[in-house]
Amino acid sequence: MKRVPALILISFCVCLRLTAQVESASEHDARMQWWRDARFGMFIHWGLYSVPAGTWNGDTNYGEWIRNSAKIPLATYNQFIPKFNPSGFNAEEWVKLAKQAGMKYIVITAKHHDGFCMFDTRQTEFGIMATPFHQDPMKELAAACKK
């Protein structure tokens, strides 16, 4: 693993802190109260790691950390990209089901540890737009939630 020089890491952390929005104590309390009142929501882990579905070389003990846990080389992991085609995805249906169940929020992994982006971005080719699906499910899900 390549080590990042401490100065670069410290500079990065300082830049993050300087650009982060500062939240007052009352704003924090209000936000946390909303979450406590909402109580029930949906957390979705979904990404390229869904293709192997937790199975690697006959072992079924893996989850969304499969690339790391199974030590899958990047060149091999990249072979999942053309296989990722969630053509049955329907953002409006997901939101409808969540609402019917009484859920008040949805949290989804837009980019997990493997770096695969589940949204359209110009920053990398390692994302949903490189798959046969070629749609932005995060944008669709946000639109369905707003609707």
C-alpha positions, -999 to +999 in steps of 0.1 A: +000+000+000+013+034-010+018+058+020+006+094+018+031+119+032+018+134+065+020+170+053-003+162+023-028+144+046-028+172+071-033+198+043-062+178+029-078+176+064-073+213+069-089+221+035-118+198+043-124+216+076-121+251+060-146+242+032-170+223+055-202+240+064-202+249+101-233+239+119-245+257+150-255+237+181-291+245+176-289+235+139-273+202+150-300+196+176-328+203+151-313+180+125-308+152+151-344+157+164-357+153+128-338+120+125-350+108+159-386+117+150-383+100+116-372+068+133-377+044+104-358+046+071-341+025+044-304+020+042-293+006+008-259-009+000-258-013-038-229-011-062-206-031-084-201-056-056-237-067-063-225-086-094-206-113-075-233-111-048-210-121-019-195-152-037-159-156-048-142-188-057-169-209-041-169-190-008-201-173+000-190-154+031-184-120+014-205-089+013-200-054-001-163-055+009-157-085-014-130-068-035-110-061-004-119-092+016-114-117-012-083-098-025-097-096-060-072-079-083-086-046-098-083-060-134-105-089-124-129-068-104-133-045-135-147-074-154-179-069-134-185-035-151-200-049-183-222-073-162-237-046-140-271-039-156-299-034-131-325-030-158-353-036-133-343-006-112-373+017-107-367+047-084-403+056-082-413+020-071-385+020-045-398+053-030-434+041-032-426+009-013-406+028+013-435+053+019-460+024+021-439+008+048-439+041+067-402+050+060-393+087+063-358+086+046-336+067+023-298+065+026-279+048-003-242+042-010-235+065-039-198+054-038-186+026-016-151+017-006-143+002-039-145+036-055-173+026-080-196+056-085-233+050-087-238+084-102-227+103-134-194+120-129-166+133-150-140+126-123-136+089-132-146+062-157-151+038-128-188+042-125-223+034-135-220+053-168-195+027-180-220-001-175-247-013-199-272+004-176-257+038-184-282+057-162-278+078-130-298+059-104-289+085-077-304+113-098-335+092-104-339+083-068-335+119-057-361+130-082-385+102-071-380+113-034-387+150-042-418+140-062 
